[in-house]
């Protein structure tokens, strides 16, 4: 099936053209380390074998932009606790179902044990359930970056407009620029590996625009190239980053001009601003507490805040001690460095969140990349 | 996008599957537009002219020219 605006950007010949340009542009005496922030890019880089098209001194480091991966175990534990209440119907995006909580718990296991947990595709599905079943307390388990936040905001505003008293949101939305800042401010950056530049997210940037990344260039001197999810987009963006470094530039450039503007989607931004405000601090798996990196509902929408409605207390969860998701999310280790990778931990039986979501570094490496490890070992 | 529906909804084809999504977060979308869909919501419209221009540049292995005046790096 051919799809316009996708197939063209998967053209192998064009990717080859960029591979040749990149090979020509790199200075052999220096290393180029680029972090793709977003899990969608991590997936694309593994799926399309982009690492194989790059010279040995150009290395891609996986970033923390996988919403399921960075959600700390304690928040999963809180969701499980909430779902076990007999009056609650918990609605969740599908990939959260298998994320391990403390002591091997998961929403999937809680559901099997009788909790009313339902997978939804959209916040509108959760609203429909709340309307159809007024006797149930319907809670939407909201996670994700600036892409999933406007849909949550819209659902809350609709619930308010319709006087839907049995709908609330367990909010775990997080902010991309805050995480990039935390990475740049962390001692040694990405576990002692200097990051020379960033591949900026595709869909997040359709919402926030390219402007919020300016600090990375202006304050930290790191180039950012916002790019699409298709392989030729990524190759073009890598060439743009290499040229910036070679020419001593550090700018925020936009490769994804067909969908992203400098100022982003004003309607979506207004939805976020209407309903949400930053928390003082929010915990990220692997990165720890990051100031002003998470969102909560504003007091005007407190009635829809599940944490207040059910007086939820924070839980400090326990990761599987052998799981190295944290190190992998910080760019300190690669998936194959983890003892559990491919043995105890596979997408069928994930031990850590990075193996659950298709955007997770471990799942992407298991599905597409492990054959390269094997080829390297044999050779 | 195949049809506009009431309540800020629209019918789209996503990987060959017909789906109803919300277009409440995007301005002025029309039948025939291509949109980026995330968790059941259109987040952006693909600009056909920019898409053509990007492809034309790609054919030559070129890059999107920097649009802003360069500043000195810190």
Boltz contact constraints between the chains, C-beta under 6 A:
constraints:
  - contact:
      token1: [A, 1]
      token2: [B, 16]
      max_distance: 6.0
  - contact:
      token1: [A, 5]
      token2: [B, 34]
      max_distance: 6.0
  - contact:
      token1: [A, 5]
      token2: [B, 46]
      max_distance: 6.0
  - contact:
      token1: [A, 5]
      token2: [B, 51]
      max_distance: 6.0
  - contact:
      token1: [A, 8]
      token2: [B, 55]
      max_distance: 6.0
  - contact:
      token1: [A, 14]
      token2: [B, 58]
      max_distance: 6.0
  - contact:
      token1: [A, 17]
      token2: [B, 61]
      max_distance: 6.0
  - contact:
      token1: [A, 21]
      token2: [B, 61]
      max_distance: 6.0
  - contact:
      token1: [A, 121]
      token2: [B, 40]
      max_distance: 6.0
  - contact:
      token1: [A, 122]
      token2: [B, 39]
      max_distance: 6.0
  - contact:
      token1: [A, 122]
      token2: [B, 40]
      max_distance: 6.0
  - contact:
      token1: [A, 147]
      token2: [B, 38]
      max_distance: 6.0
  - contact:
      token1: [A, 148]
      token2: [B, 39]
      max_distance: 6.0
  - contact:
      token1: [A, 150]
      token2: [B, 25]
      max_distance: 6.0
  - contact:
      token1: [A, 151]
      token2: [B, 39]
      max_distance: 6.0
  - contact:
      token1: [A, 151]
      token2: [B, 41]
      max_distance: 6.0
  - contact:
      token1: [A, 154]
      token2: [B, 24]
      max_distance: 6.0
  - contact:
      token1: [A, 203]
      token2: [B, 38]
      max_distance: 6.0
  - contact:
      token1: [A, 206]
      token2: [B, 36]
      max_distance: 6.0
  - contact:
      token1: [A, 206]
      token2: [B, 43]
      max_distance: 6.0
  - contact:
      token1: [A, 206]
      token2: [B, 44]
      max_distance: 6.0
  - contact:
      token1: [A, 221]
      token2: [B, 73]
      max_distance: 6.0
  - contact:
      token1: [A, 221]
      token2: [B, 74]
      max_distance: 6.0
  - contact:
      token1: [A, 232]
      token2: [B, 58]
      max_distance: 6.0
  - contact:
      token1: [A, 236]
      token2: [B, 63]
      max_distance: 6.0
  - contact:
      token1: [A, 239]
      token2: [B, 63]
      max_distance: 6.0
  - contact:
      token1: [A, 240]
      token2: [B, 63]
      max_distance: 6.0
  - contact:
      token1: [A, 249]
      token2: [B, 70]
      max_distance: 6.0
  - contact:
      token1: [A, 250]
      token2: [B, 73]
      max_distance: 6.0
  - contact:
      token1: [A, 251]
      token2: [B, 66]
      max_distance: 6.0
  - contact:
      token1: [A, 253]
      token2: [B, 66]
      max_distance: 6.0
  - contact:
      token1: [A, 255]
      token2: [B, 64]
      max_distance: 6.0
  - contact:
      token1: [A, 257]
      token2: [B, 50]
      max_distance: 6.0
  - contact:
      token1: [A, 258]
      token2: [B, 46]
      max_distance: 6.0
  - contact:
      token1: [A, 258]
      token2: [B, 47]
      max_distance: 6.0
  - contact:
      token1: [A, 258]
      token2: [B, 50]
      max_distance: 6.0
  - contact:
      token1: [A, 258]
      token2: [B, 51]
      max_distance: 6.0
  - contact:
      token1: [A, 258]
      token2: [B, 54]
      max_distance: 6.0
  - contact:
      token1: [A, 259]
      token2: [B, 36]
      max_distance: 6.0
  - contact:
      token1: [A, 259]
      token2: [B, 44]
      max_distance: 6.0
  - contact:
      token1: [A, 259]
      token2: [B, 46]
      max_distance: 6.0
  - contact:
      token1: [A, 267]
      token2: [B, 25]
      max_distance: 6.0
  - contact:
      token1: [A, 268]
      token2: [B, 25]
      max_distance: 6.0
